[in-house]
Amino acid sequence: MSRIRDRLLPLLMYGSAGHGRIVVVAAFTLYVAVVALLRRLAGIDIWPRLGVPVGPSTFFDARNVMAALECRRQGFDPLIENPCDPWDRPIVYPRPWLLLRFFGLDQSDTTLFALVAIALFVGAYLWILGPISTGEGVIAALALCSPAVMLAIERANMDIVVFAILVLAVMAWESSSRLLKMASPGVVLLAALAKVYPVFGLGGYLASRNRRPMVVAVGCGAAFLLWVVATRDDIRALADRAPQGEYYSYGARILLSRGFRVLAPQGWEGSQIATQVVAAAIVLLLAAGGWFWVRSRVLVPSQSLDGSALAFYIGSLVFLGTFVIGNNFDYRLVFVLACLPQLFTLAKSEDDPRNALGATALVTIVVLLWTGALSPYVAALDEVVSWSVAALLFALVAASTQSPATICHSLLGSDRRAQAERQ
């Protein structure tokens, strides 16, 4: 890991701070311009050659939402039947998305809606990056122009909107207004109501050592659980309908399933649920052992939770949570982009014991964003990379987080009472 950092450091330090975002914008603009011009002028869709599997139509996932809005106005329940969709797909997102119908949107607005969503996503990414060096901009541009992220953009998947909402939570956290800071977990809850899995990001606030936002985050988690119970039929329907592919995807179960097929070529008798439970149990056992191993070797003093650190926790926890609970198409990897600023900082630090871990995680994330496009051709290599990213991000979280006992004391306020008694 130290060798990786030594080789990466000159690139991270190259160029002036603040120029990196220019590199990101230039690379993204060039990429999109080439794709659009070749399609418009020559009728050539170059996206598949760049590792991005295209959908049956432009902005395929955004059209699913727009069609659902049409059908809802016609009296249909789009979670059950959505005949307005050209492919007859029920909506694959929770009901809060149907509130967009009050803006009068329909399928004719698909392109406009998708372009606004993409602009919000790219703007949020540039904001979360902050002033970065030219070399850091090169890495950030490689991440943005990767097949995994471009898959989300080509489909106009709602993950890019959820990413922007989570960045809004970080903005609120960095605000000088105490009210906005306290509202930050509520913004994450809003993202969770839109796509469920962002609820994992609420765990990031437990690293703040500030009782009020911690309590608010726990309250938001409780509100989410009540919402899940109240809408359990919808959640079950969405879970049953969610695609569970093994290619262009990540998840703990994928590598396990491929292993079963090697050991039992005649077929695996277990269900997807059984395989998922086994995979989750393996991950949790490894995580329990890894937690103690990492904290015995790399543990940093308690630090304030700034915006960059919060973005890292949210991005890491969303990735780790989705990694454990199911298969996810690679467009969900957009959330690891939120980890980049903190990883840049860690990799460049000379005295932080996490610097080698941070540099290795940074390189491995970029590799993962690109290798998913090769999943049909590289056997299980892409899944080995996803497990590596999961291990590295978990190690960094374990090395940076308070102990569970300290978190409980902070939540209950017992640490303050003990300090007051000592005084």
C-alpha positions in Angstrom: 0.0 0.0 0.0 2.8 2.4 0.8 4.3 1.8 -2.7 0.9 2.6 -4.3 0.9 5.9 -2.3 4.5 6.7 -3.3 3.6 6.3 -7.0 0.3 8.2 -6.7 1.5 11.1 -4.7 3.3 13.0 -7.5 0.1 13.0 -9.6 -2.0 14.2 -6.6 0.5 17.0 -6.0 0.7 18.1 -9.6 -0.6 21.5 -10.6 -2.2 24.3 -8.7 -5.2 23.9 -6.3 -8.4 25.0 -8.0 -7.5 23.9 -11.5 -8.6 20.4 -11.1 -12.3 21.1 -11.6 -11.5 22.7 -15.0 -10.0 19.4 -16.0 -13.1 17.5 -14.9 -15.4 19.9 -16.8 -13.3 19.7 -19.9 -13.0 15.9 -19.9 -16.8 15.5 -19.3 -17.7 18.1 -22.0 -15.4 16.4 -24.6 -16.7 13.0 -23.8 -20.4 14.0 -24.1 -19.7 16.0 -27.2 -18.0 13.1 -29.0 -20.8 10.7 -28.1 -23.6 13.2 -29.1 -21.9 14.4 -32.4 -21.2 10.8 -33.6 -24.8 9.8 -32.9 -26.3 12.9 -34.5 -24.0 13.3 -37.6 -22.9 9.8 -38.4 -25.6 7.6 -36.7 -22.9 5.9 -34.7 -23.6 5.0 -31.1 -20.1 4.8 -29.6 -21.2 4.2 -26.0 -21.1 0.4 -26.2 -17.5 0.6 -27.4 -16.7 2.7 -24.4 -18.1 0.0 -22.1 -21.6 1.5 -21.6 -24.5 -0.9 -22.4 -27.2 1.3 -23.9 -30.9 1.0 -23.1 -33.7 0.5 -25.6 -34.2 4.3 -25.7 -32.3 7.4 -24.7 -32.7 8.1 -21.0 -34.4 4.8 -20.5 -34.9 5.0 -16.7 -36.1 8.6 -16.7 -38.7 7.6 -19.2 -40.0 5.0 -16.8 -40.7 7.8 -14.2 -42.3 10.1 -16.8 -44.6 7.4 -18.0 -45.6 6.6 -14.5 -46.6 10.2 -14.0 -48.9 10.0 -17.0 -50.5 6.8 -15.8 -51.0 8.1 -12.3 -53.0 11.0 -13.7 -55.1 8.5 -15.6 -56.0 6.7 -12.4 -53.5 3.7 -12.7 -51.3 2.7 -9.8 -47.9 2.7 -11.6 -46.3 0.4 -9.0 -48.7 -2.3 -10.2 -49.4 -1.5 -13.8 -47.9 1.2 -16.0 -49.2 0.8 -19.6 -48.0 4.3 -20.5 -44.5 3.0 -20.5 -43.5 1.9 -24.0 -42.1 -1.4 -22.5 -45.0 -1.8 -20.0 -42.6 -1.5 -17.0 -44.2 -0.7 -13.6 -42.2 2.1 -12.0 -39.1 0.8 -10.2 -38.9 3.7 -7.7 -40.9 4.4 -4.5 -44.1 6.5 -4.6 -42.6 9.9 -3.6 -41.4 10.1 -7.3 -45.1 10.3 -8.3 -45.4 13.7 -6.6 -43.7 15.1 -9.7 -47.0 14.7 -11.6 -48.1 17.9 -9.9 -45.6 19.7 -12.1 -47.5 18.6 -15.2 -44.6 16.4 -16.5 -45.1 13.6 -19.0 -43.1 11.6 -21.4 -42.6 14.5 -23.7 -40.5 16.0 -21.0 -38.2 13.0 -20.6 -35.2 14.6 -22.3 -35.5 17.9 -20.4 -36.0 16.1 -17.1 -33.0 13.9 -17.8 -30.7 16.9 -18.8 -31.7 18.7 -15.6 -30.9 15.6 -13.5 -27.5 15.2 -15.2 -26.7 18.9 -14.7 -27.6 18.6 -11.0 -25.5 15.5 -10.7 -22.4 17.0 -12.4 -22.8 20.3 -10.4 -23.1 18.4 -7.2 -19.9 16.4 -8.1 -18.0 19.5 -8.8 -19.1 21.1 -5.6 -18.2 18.1 -3.5 -14.7 17.9 -5.1 -13.9 21.5 -4.0 -10.6 23.1 -5.0 -8.4 20.3 -6.2 -5.1 20.2 -8.0 -4.7 19.4 -11.7 -3.5 15.9 -10.9 -6.5 15.3 -8.6 -8.7 16.6 -11.4 -7.3 14.0 -13.8 -8.3 11.2 -11.3 -11.7 12.8 -10.7 -12.3 13.1 -14.5 -11.3 9.4 -14.9 -13.9 8.6 -12.3 -16.7 10.7 -13.9 -16.0 9.5 -17.4 -15.9 5.8 -16.3 -18.4 3.3 -17.8 -20.1 2.9 -14.4 -20.9 6.6 -14.0 -21.7 7.0 -17.7 -24.2 4.1 -17.4 -26.1 6.2 -14.9 -26.0 9.2 -17.2 -27.0 7.3 -20.3 -30.0 5.8 -18.5 -30.6 9.1 -16.6 -31.1 6.8 -13.6 -32.5 8.4 -10.5 -29.4 7.5 -8.6 -27.9 10.7 -10.0 -30.7 12.7 -8.5 -30.3 11.0 -5.2 -26.5 11.7 -5.3 -27.3 15.4 -5.7 -29.7 15.2 -2.7 -27.0 13.6 -0.6 -24.6 16.4 -1.6 -27.3 18.9 -0.5 -27.1 17.2 2.9 -23.4 17.8 3.0 -24.0 21.4 2.0 -26.4 21.8 4.9 -23.9 20.3 7.2 -21.2 22.8 6.2 -23.6 25.7 6.6 -22.9 28.2 9.4 -26.6 28.0 10.3 -27.3 25.7 13.2 -30.8 25.0 11.9 -29.5 23.9 8.5 -26.9 21.7 10.1 -29.5 20.0 12.2 -31.6 19.6 9.0 -28.8 17.7 7.3 -29.9 14.2 8.4 -33.4 15.1 7.3 -32.1 15.6 3.8 -30.6 12.1 3.9 -33.9 10.8 5.0 -35.5 12.5 2.0 -33.0 10.6 -0.2 -33.9 7.4 1.6 -37.6 7.9 0.9 -36.7 8.4 -2.8 -34.5 5.3 -3.1 -34.4 3.4 0.2 -30.7 2.5 0.4 -29.4 6.0 1.2 -30.7 5.4 4.7 -27.2 3.8 5.3 -25.8 7.3 5.0 -27.4 8.3 8.3 -24.7 6.3 10.0 -22.2 8.9 9.0 -23.6 11.4 11.6 -22.7 9.0 14.4 -19.1 10.1 13.8 -19.8 13.7 14.7 -19.4 13.4 18.6 -22.1 16.1 18.7 -25.1 14.7 20.5 -27.8 16.8 18.7 -27.1 15.8 15.1 -26.6 12.2 16.3 -30.0 12.2 18.0 -31.6 13.7 14.9 -30.0 11.1 12.7 -31.3 8.3 14.9 -34.7 9.9 14.9 -34.6 10.0 11.1 -33.7 6.4 11.1 -36.7 5.6 13.3 -38.9 7.6 10.9 -37.6 5.6 8.0 -38.4 2.3 9.7 -41.9 3.5 10.4 -42.2 4.5 6.7 -41.0 1.0 5.6 -43.6 -0.6 7.9 -46.3 1.6 6.6 -45.4 1.0 2.9 -44.1 -2.6 3.3 -46.2 -3.9 0.4 -44.7 -1.3 -1.9 -41.2 -2.0 -0.7 -41.8 -5.8 -1.2 -43.0 -5.2 -4.7 -40.1 -3.0 -5.6 -37.6 -5.5 -4.1 -39.2 -8.4 -6.1 -39.1 -6.3 -9.3 -35.5 -5.0 -8.9 -33.2 -6.5 -11.5 -30.5 -8.8 -10.0 -28.0 -9.3 -12.8 -24.4 -10.4 -12.4 -22.9 -8.5 -15.2 -22.3 -4.7 -15.0 -23.2 -5.2 -11.4 -21.6 -5.4 -7.9 -22.7 -7.1 -4.7 -21.4 -9.7 -2.2 -23.6 -12.4 -3.6 -22.3 -12.3 -7.1 -18.8 -13.8 -6.3 -20.4 -16.4 -4.0 -22.9 -17.4 -6.8 -20.1 -17.8 -9.3 -18.2 -19.9 -6.7 -21.2 -22.2 -6.3 -21.4 -22.7 -10.0 -17.7 -23.8 -10.0 -18.2 -26.2 -7.1 -21.6 -27.5 -8.3 -21.7 -27.3 -12.1 -25.0 -29.1 -12.1 -26.6 -26.2 -10.5 -27.2 -24.5 -7.1 -30.4 -25.7 -5.3 -30.7 -22.6 -3.1 -32.7 -19.5 -3.8 -31.5 -16.0 -4.3 -32.5 -15.2 -0.7 -30.6 -18.2 0.7 -27.5 -17.2 -1.3 -27.9 -13.6 -0.1 -28.2 -14.6 3.5 -25.0 -16.7 3.2 -23.1 -13.9 1.5 -24.3 -11.4 4.1 -23.3 -13.7 6.9 -19.8 -14.1 5.4 -19.4 -10.4 5.0 -20.6 -9.7 8.6 -18.2 -12.3 10.1 -15.3 -10.8 8.1 -16.3 -7.3 9.1 -16.4 -8.2 12.8 -12.9 -9.6 12.6 -11.7 -6.8 10.4 -13.0 -4.2 12.8 -10.9 -5.4 15.7 -7.9 -6.0 13.5 -7.9 -2.6 11.9 -8.5 -0.7 15.1 -5.6 -2.5 16.8 -3.2 -1.3 14.1 -4.6 1.9 12.5 -6.7 4.3 14.7 -6.7 8.0 14.5 -7.6 10.5 17.2 -11.1 11.8 17.3 -11.6 14.5 14.7 -14.3 17.0 13.9 -16.8 15.8 11.2 -16.4 18.3 8.4 -18.2 18.2 5.0 -15.5 16.1 3.3 -15.5 13.5 6.1 -19.3 13.4 6.1 -19.4 12.9 2.4 -16.9 10.1 2.8 -19.0 8.3 5.4 -22.2 8.7 3.4 -20.5 7.4 0.2 -18.8 4.5 2.0 -21.8 3.4 4.0 -24.1 3.5 1.0 -21.7 1.4 -1.0 -21.1 -1.0 1.9 -24.8 -1.3 2.6 -25.8 -2.0 -1.0 -22.9 -4.4 -1.4 -24.2 -6.5 1.5 -27.9 -6.5 0.8 -28.1 -7.4 -2.9 -26.9 -7.1 -6.5 -26.7 -3.6 -7.8 -26.1 -2.3 -11.4 -22.9 -0.4 -11.7 -24.7 2.9 -12.0 -25.1 2.8 -8.2 -21.3 3.2 -7.9 -21.9 6.9 -8.5 -22.0 7.2 -4.7 -18.4 6.3 -4.2 -17.6 9.6 -6.0 -18.5 11.3 -2.7 -15.5 9.5 -1.1 -12.9 11.1 -3.4 -12.2 14.4 -1.7 -11.5 12.7 1.7 -9.3 10.1 0.0 -7.3 12.8 -1.8 -6.7 14.5 1.6 -5.7 11.2 3.3 -3.4 10.1 0.5 -1.5 13.4 0.5 -1.2 13.6 4.3 2.3 12.8 5.6 1.5 12.1 9.2 -2.0 10.4 9.0 -1.7 6.7 9.6 -4.5 6.1 7.1 -2.6 7.7 4.2 -1.6 4.4 2.5 -5.1 3.0 3.0 -6.6 6.1 1.5 -4.3 6.0 -1.6 -5.0 2.3 -2.2 -8.7 2.9 -1.8 -8.6 5.8 -4.3 -6.8 3.7 -7.0 -9.1 0.7 -6.4 -12.3 2.7 -6.7 -11.2 4.1 -10.1 -10.3 0.6 -11.2 -13.7 -0.7 -10.1 -15.5 2.1 -12.0 -13.8 1.0 -15.1 -13.6 -2.8 -14.8 -17.4 -3.3 -14.4 -17.7 -2.7 -18.2 -15.5 -5.8 -18.7 -17.5 -8.1 -16.4 -18.7 -10.4 -19.2 -15.1 -11.0 -20.3 -13.0 -11.0 -17.1 -14.6 -13.9 -15.2 -14.8 -12.8 -11.5 -12.1 -10.1 -11.7 -14.5 -7.3 -11.4 -16.1 -8.8 -8.3 -12.7 -9.3 -6.7 -12.2 -5.6 -7.2 -15.6 -4.8 -5.7 -14.7 -6.9 -2.6 -11.4 -5.1 -2.4 -13.1 -1.7 -2.4 -15.5 -2.9 0.2 -12.6 -4.1 2.4 -10.7 -0.9 2.0 -13.6 1.5 2.7 -14.6 -0.6 5.7 -11.1 -0.5 7.0 -11.0 3.3 6.7 -14.4 3.6 8.4 -13.2 1.3 11.2 -10.0 3.3 11.6 -11.8 6.6 11.7 -14.9 6.0 13.8 -15.5 6.1 17.5 -16.1 2.8 19.3 -19.7 1.7 19.6 -19.5 2.3 23.4 -18.4 5.9 22.8 -21.2 6.5 20.3 -23.8 5.2 22.8 -22.4 7.4 25.5 -22.5 10.4 23.2 -26.1 9.6 22.2 -27.2 9.2 25.8 -25.3 12.3 27.0 -23.6 10.2 29.7 -20.1 11.4 28.6 -21.2 15.0 29.2 -22.6 14.1 32.6 -19.4 12.4 33.6 -17.3 15.3 32.5 -19.6 17.7 34.5 -19.2 15.5 37.6 -15.4 15.5 37.3 -15.4 19.3 37.1 
